[in-house]
Amino acid sequence: MKIVICGAGLVGSAIAGHLSEEQNDVTVIDASAENIQRITDQHDVTGVIGVASHPDRLNEAGMRDAELLIAVTESDEVNMVACQVAHTIFDTPVKIARIRGSSYLDENYADLYSPAHLPIDHIISPEAEVSASVSNQLRVPGAFDIKNLCDGKMNLVGVLCTDDSPVRDTPLRHLTNLFPDLAMTVLCIIRDNAVILPRRGVEQMHAGDRIYFVCDSTHLDRAMAAFGHEEPEARSVVIAGGGNIGLMLAREIENNFSNTQVQLIEMDNNRARELAEELQGTGIIHGDALDESILKEAGVHTTETFVSVTEDDEVNILSALLAKRTGAKHAVALVNMPGFIPLVGTLGVDAVINPSQITVSSILEHVRRGRIRDVHPIIEDLGEVLEAEALPSSLLVGKPLRTAKIPKGISIGGIVRNDKVISARGDSVIEAGDTVVIFAERGKIVQVEKMLSVRLDFF
């Protein structure tokens, strides 16, 4: 597939890396020569220097032959104009744009993005995506990562295996005997930044391991208890940072967490005043999230969850650590820089929210080919969890999973058939039309696509 990406920042670089690894023809446009040099050094992509919305730059990037435009520059306006130019001049079939401005996202103006006006096929809002991700963290604070799958019928959950976990040092194949009525399957174990797949069931989970599992959503509480995580939904939350993400998160809590008390700390006095006018059910505190007296005023010493979503990674990490030391039971930090992410968990922060990874996940949902419906990159971008439809010609269909030739680096987590969740076991048989949850290590997506279907029309 020929793909043009506008923007070589964190999101553009991550998307380029994913798509180039899968033998796509990728060209990246960015106004910074330094960014283009870096991305072409790191990935097998072509670089074009210039303003991404200019027709001559898009033409040089091969837009006329491209099937897809992904516009993720730092400017909403450049992203929108790039989509318009791609549609009007180059007749590009699919156009995706990252848009951050809240006014552009107002539902009252949704008609703006119709084909007759500003033709954008899919809009990605990082702030809204991050707010939704943090909201999930509040519902299941014992998880460092959680996502709904299969229209909410299943959950993908990342948990830390601790010294107190009941399943610590237990071979995976024994989990079914220990919890016979629990619809849960371990997808992968992450240990020392390496992925371990449950190929034979003899693998054990050790303290410090990060475990990804999928389960029937109605069994989520029991599955969390099996790993020793029985933390209740957060009833008291302190948010550090009153930018777009902090505002959206506070609104989300006000609208959907009726019994949860919220305090929001904002450094800028004018912004704090604006927030006080917009948020009627949230206490607004003007001050520095790194000031212990401000944290005390916000009630961090008794709060269940502290969430730091300022625009400064260092402030987010340090304030989360300070909140934990002050008494917060659970701390979540927003971290933009990928290099910081492996370090944060070892310092004591319970969960990390990475906007770039979340945005990449949203974009990949619209990029993956065939019957792949949803994509969720796991922590540190070590792999992806996919939700896909099994076609009659799939290599998975009609045989027990233990006899299916599943490539290395891929594991099957669950099946949904006629709205019923089926845990993946060795004797499970996938039928045509089933929705299948699959984990694939990074770089294995092509094998997944071929495994799901061998029809020519799939490609």
C-alpha positions in Angstrom: 0.0 0.0 0.0 1.2 3.5 -0.9 0.8 5.8 2.2 1.7 9.4 2.7 2.2 10.7 6.3 2.1 14.4 7.1 4.2 15.1 10.2 7.4 13.4 11.5 6.8 14.0 15.2 6.3 11.3 17.8 3.0 10.1 16.3 4.1 10.3 12.7 7.4 8.5 13.4 5.6 5.7 15.3 3.0 5.2 12.5 5.8 5.2 9.9 7.6 2.6 11.9 4.6 0.3 12.1 3.6 0.6 8.5 7.1 0.4 6.9 7.8 -2.8 8.8 4.8 -4.3 7.0 6.2 -3.7 3.6 4.1 -0.6 2.9 5.5 2.1 0.6 5.6 5.1 3.1 6.5 8.7 2.4 6.7 11.3 5.2 6.4 15.0 4.8 7.7 17.5 7.4 8.8 21.1 7.5 11.8 20.2 9.6 14.9 18.8 7.7 16.1 17.5 11.1 12.9 15.5 11.6 13.1 14.1 8.1 16.7 13.0 8.6 15.9 11.3 11.8 12.8 9.4 10.5 14.6 8.2 7.4 17.5 7.1 9.4 15.3 5.1 11.8 12.8 3.6 9.3 12.6 2.4 5.7 10.6 5.4 4.5 11.1 8.2 2.0 11.3 11.8 3.3 10.1 15.1 1.8 10.9 18.4 3.3 8.3 21.1 3.2 4.8 22.2 4.4 2.7 19.1 4.4 -0.4 20.8 3.0 1.3 22.3 -0.1 0.2 20.6 -3.3 3.7 20.5 -4.7 5.0 18.7 -1.6 2.2 16.2 -1.7 2.8 15.7 -5.3 6.5 15.0 -4.7 5.5 12.6 -2.0 3.5 10.5 -4.5 0.1 11.5 -3.4 -1.4 10.8 -6.8 -0.7 7.1 -6.4 -1.4 6.9 -2.7 -4.3 5.0 -1.2 -4.1 6.7 2.2 -3.2 10.1 3.7 -2.4 10.3 7.4 -2.1 14.0 8.6 -0.6 14.2 12.1 1.4 17.5 12.1 1.2 19.7 15.1 -1.2 22.1 13.3 -4.9 21.2 13.0 -5.1 23.6 10.0 -2.3 22.0 8.1 -3.8 18.6 8.7 -7.2 19.7 7.5 -5.9 21.5 4.4 -3.7 18.5 3.5 -6.9 16.3 3.5 -8.7 18.9 1.3 -5.8 19.1 -1.2 -5.5 15.3 -1.3 -9.2 15.0 -2.0 -9.5 17.8 -4.5 -6.3 17.4 -6.5 -5.3 13.8 -6.0 -8.6 12.0 -5.4 -7.1 10.1 -2.4 -9.5 7.4 -1.3 -8.9 7.6 2.5 -7.9 10.6 4.6 -7.2 10.6 8.3 -6.5 13.8 10.3 -5.4 14.4 13.9 -7.4 17.4 15.2 -6.9 18.7 18.7 -8.8 22.1 18.9 -12.0 21.6 20.9 -13.9 24.1 18.7 -13.2 22.0 15.6 -14.5 18.9 17.5 -17.8 20.5 18.6 -20.6 18.2 17.6 -22.6 21.3 16.4 -20.1 21.7 13.6 -19.8 18.0 12.6 -21.2 18.8 9.1 -17.9 20.6 8.4 -16.2 17.3 7.6 -18.7 16.0 5.0 -17.3 15.2 1.5 -18.9 18.3 0.1 -17.1 20.6 2.6 -13.9 19.4 4.3 -13.4 15.8 3.2 -11.9 13.9 6.2 -12.8 10.3 6.5 -11.6 9.7 10.1 -10.8 12.3 12.7 -8.5 11.4 15.6 -8.6 13.5 18.8 -5.7 12.7 21.1 -7.2 14.5 24.0 -10.5 12.7 23.8 -8.7 9.4 23.4 -6.5 10.0 26.4 -9.4 11.1 28.5 -11.3 7.9 27.7 -8.2 5.8 28.5 -7.7 7.5 31.9 -11.5 7.0 32.5 -11.0 3.3 32.1 -8.1 3.4 34.5 -10.4 4.9 37.1 -12.9 2.1 36.7 -10.2 -0.6 37.1 -7.4 1.0 39.1 -5.5 -2.3 39.6 -4.8 -2.4 35.8 -2.0 -0.5 34.2 -3.7 -0.9 30.8 -7.3 -1.7 29.9 -9.4 -1.6 26.7 -12.9 -2.8 25.7 -13.0 -5.3 22.9 -15.8 -6.8 20.8 -18.3 -4.1 21.5 -17.6 -4.3 25.2 -18.1 -8.1 25.5 -14.5 -8.7 26.3 -11.7 -6.7 28.1 -8.0 -6.6 27.4 -6.2 -6.0 30.7 -2.6 -5.4 31.7 -1.8 -6.1 35.3 1.4 -6.3 37.4 2.2 -9.7 39.0 3.2 -8.9 42.6 4.6 -11.0 45.5 1.0 -11.2 46.7 -0.5 -12.4 43.5 -2.3 -15.8 44.1 -1.1 -17.0 40.6 2.5 -16.1 41.1 4.9 -18.9 40.0 1.9 -20.9 38.7 2.2 -22.5 35.3 -0.3 -21.0 32.9 -1.8 -24.4 32.0 -3.0 -24.8 35.6 -5.1 -21.6 35.5 -8.0 -23.4 33.9 -8.0 -26.0 36.7 -7.7 -23.3 39.4 -10.5 -21.2 37.9 -12.6 -23.6 35.8 -15.6 -21.1 35.4 -13.4 -18.1 34.7 -13.4 -17.0 31.0 -9.9 -15.6 30.9 -6.8 -16.3 28.8 -3.3 -15.0 29.2 -2.1 -13.4 26.0 1.5 -12.6 26.9 4.0 -12.0 29.7 6.4 -9.1 29.5 9.6 -9.7 31.5 12.7 -7.5 31.2 11.2 -5.7 28.2 10.9 -9.0 26.3 7.6 -10.8 25.3 6.9 -14.3 26.5 4.0 -16.1 24.8 2.1 -19.0 26.4 3.0 -21.6 23.7 3.0 -24.7 25.9 1.4 -23.6 29.1 4.4 -24.4 31.2 5.4 -20.7 31.5 5.1 -19.2 34.9 4.3 -15.6 36.0 6.9 -14.1 38.4 6.7 -11.1 40.6 7.5 -8.0 38.5 6.1 -9.5 35.3 3.5 -7.5 33.4 0.7 -9.7 32.3 -1.8 -9.1 29.4 -5.0 -11.2 29.5 -8.4 -11.1 27.9 -11.6 -12.0 29.7 -15.3 -12.0 29.4 -16.3 -8.5 30.6 -18.7 -9.9 33.1 -15.8 -11.8 34.7 -13.5 -8.8 35.0 -13.7 -8.5 38.8 -13.0 -12.2 39.3 -10.1 -12.1 36.8 -8.6 -9.1 38.6 -9.0 -10.9 42.0 -7.1 -13.9 40.5 -4.1 -11.7 40.1 -4.5 -10.2 43.6 -6.0 -6.9 42.3 -9.3 -6.1 44.0 -9.1 -2.3 44.0 -12.5 -0.7 43.8 -13.6 1.9 41.3 -12.1 5.3 42.3 -14.4 7.4 44.4 -12.0 10.3 45.0 -9.7 11.6 42.2 -7.2 14.5 42.1 -6.2 15.7 38.7 -3.0 17.7 38.1 -3.2 19.8 35.0 -6.2 21.8 33.6 -5.4 21.7 29.9 -7.6 20.1 27.4 -7.0 16.6 28.7 -7.6 17.6 32.3 -10.8 19.4 31.4 -12.1 16.5 29.3 -11.3 14.1 32.1 -13.0 16.2 34.8 -16.1 16.5 32.5 -16.1 12.7 32.0 -16.0 12.1 35.7 -18.7 14.6 36.4 -21.0 13.1 33.8 -20.3 9.3 34.3 -18.9 8.8 37.8 -21.8 10.0 40.0 -20.3 9.1 43.3 -16.7 10.3 42.6 -15.3 13.5 44.1 -12.8 15.4 42.0 -10.2 18.1 42.7 -8.2 19.7 39.9 -4.9 21.5 40.4 -4.0 24.1 37.8 -0.8 26.3 37.8 -2.1 29.2 35.7 -4.4 31.5 37.6 -6.5 32.6 34.5 -6.9 29.0 33.4 -8.0 28.1 36.9 -10.7 30.7 36.8 -11.9 29.5 33.4 -12.1 25.9 34.7 -14.0 27.0 37.8 -16.7 28.5 35.5 -16.9 25.4 33.3 -16.8 22.7 35.9 -19.5 22.9 38.4 -18.9 19.6 40.2 -15.1 19.8 40.4 -13.0 21.6 43.0 -10.4 23.9 41.4 -7.2 24.6 43.2 -4.7 27.2 41.9 -1.2 26.0 42.6 1.8 23.8 41.7 1.3 20.1 41.7 4.8 19.7 43.0 4.0 21.7 46.1 3.3 19.4 49.0 1.0 22.0 50.7 -1.1 22.2 47.5 -1.3 18.4 47.3 -2.5 18.4 50.9 -5.1 21.0 50.2 -6.4 18.9 47.3 -6.6 15.9 49.7 -4.1 13.7 48.0 -3.2 12.0 51.3 -6.6 10.4 51.4 -7.4 10.2 47.7 -7.8 6.9 45.8 -6.4 8.0 42.5 -4.0 10.8 41.5 -3.8 11.6 37.8 -1.1 14.0 36.4 -1.8 15.2 32.9 0.1 18.5 32.6 2.1 19.3 29.5 5.4 18.5 31.2 6.5 14.9 31.5 8.8 15.6 34.3 6.1 17.3 36.3 3.7 14.4 35.7 6.2 11.8 36.8 7.5 13.7 39.9 4.0 14.8 41.0 2.7 11.2 40.7 5.6 10.0 42.8 5.1 12.7 45.4 1.4 11.9 45.5 2.2 8.2 46.2 4.6 9.3 49.0 1.9 11.6 50.4 -0.7 8.8 50.6 -2.5 8.4 47.3 -3.4 4.8 46.7 -3.0 4.8 43.0 -1.0 7.2 40.7 -1.3 7.7 36.9 1.1 9.8 34.9 0.8 11.1 31.3 4.2 10.6 29.6 4.9 11.7 26.0 8.5 10.7 25.6 8.9 7.0 24.8 12.3 6.8 26.5 10.7 7.6 29.9 8.1 4.9 29.8 10.2 1.9 30.8 11.6 3.8 33.8 8.3 5.1 35.3 6.9 1.8 36.5 10.2 1.0 38.3 9.9 4.3 40.2 6.5 3.4 41.7 4.0 5.0 39.4 1.1 2.6 38.9 0.1 3.4 35.3 1.5 5.4 32.4 -0.7 7.0 29.7 1.2 7.7 26.5 -0.8 9.9 24.1 1.3 8.9 21.1 0.6 5.3 21.6 -3.1 5.9 22.1 -3.2 8.0 18.9 -1.3 5.4 17.0 -3.8 2.8 18.1 -6.7 4.9 16.9 -5.1 5.4 13.5 -4.1 1.8 13.0 -7.8 0.8 13.5 -8.5 2.6 10.2 -5.3 1.4 8.4 -5.3 -2.4 9.0 -6.4 -4.4 6.0 -9.0 -7.1 5.6 -11.3 -8.0 8.5 -9.2 -6.5 11.3 -11.6 -4.2 13.2 -9.7 -2.9 16.1 -6.0 -2.6 17.2 -4.4 -1.8 20.5 -0.6 -1.6 20.9 0.6 -2.9 24.2 3.0 -1.2 26.6 6.3 0.0 25.1 5.0 -0.9 21.6 6.2 -4.5 21.9 3.2 -5.9 20.1 -0.5 -5.4 19.2 -3.8 -6.9 20.2 -6.2 -7.2 17.3 -9.9 -7.9 17.0 -10.6 -9.6 13.7 -13.2 -11.6 11.8 -12.4 -15.1 10.7 -13.4 -15.7 7.0 -14.2 -19.2 5.7 -10.9 -19.4 4.0 -8.9 -18.5 7.1 -6.2 -21.0 8.1 -7.6 -20.8 11.6 -11.1 -22.0 10.8 -12.4 -25.6 11.3 -9.6 -27.1 13.3 -8.6 -27.2 17.0 -6.2 -24.4 17.9 -3.6 -26.9 19.1 -3.3 -28.3 15.5 -3.6 -25.0 13.7 -0.3 -23.7 12.3 -0.1 -20.5 14.3 3.1 -18.6 13.5 5.6 -17.8 16.2 5.0 -14.5 17.9 1.2 -14.9 17.7 -1.3 -16.1 20.3 -5.1 -16.4 20.3 -6.9 -15.0 23.3 -10.6 -15.3 22.8 -13.5 -15.9 20.5 -16.9 -14.2 20.3 -19.6 -16.2 18.5 -23.3 -15.1 18.5 -22.5 -12.6 21.3 -21.1 -15.4 23.5 -17.5 -15.2 24.7 -15.4 -18.3 24.4 -11.9 -18.5 26.0 -9.2 -19.8 23.6 -8.0 -23.3 24.6 -6.2 -26.0 22.7 -9.4 -27.8 21.8 -11.2 -24.6 20.7 -12.4 -24.5 17.1 -12.8 -21.2 15.3 -15.8 -21.0 12.9 -16.3 -18.7 10.0 -17.8 -15.4 11.1 -16.3 -15.6 14.6 -14.6 -12.5 16.1 -11.1 -13.5 17.2 -8.8 -11.6 19.6 -5.2 -12.1 18.6 -1.9 -10.9 20.1 1.0 -10.3 17.6 4.5 -9.3 18.5 5.7 -6.2 16.7 6.5 -7.0 13.0 4.1 -10.0 12.9 1.0 -8.2 11.5 1.6 -9.5 7.9 1.5 -13.1 9.2 -1.7 -12.3 11.1 -3.3 -10.9 8.0 -2.4 -14.0 5.9 -3.5 -16.3 8.7 -6.9 -14.7 8.9 -7.7 -15.1 5.2 -6.0 -16.3 2.0 -8.6 -14.8 -0.3 -7.2 -12.6 -3.1 -9.8 -10.0 -2.3 -8.4 -9.8 1.2 -5.3 -8.0 -0.1 
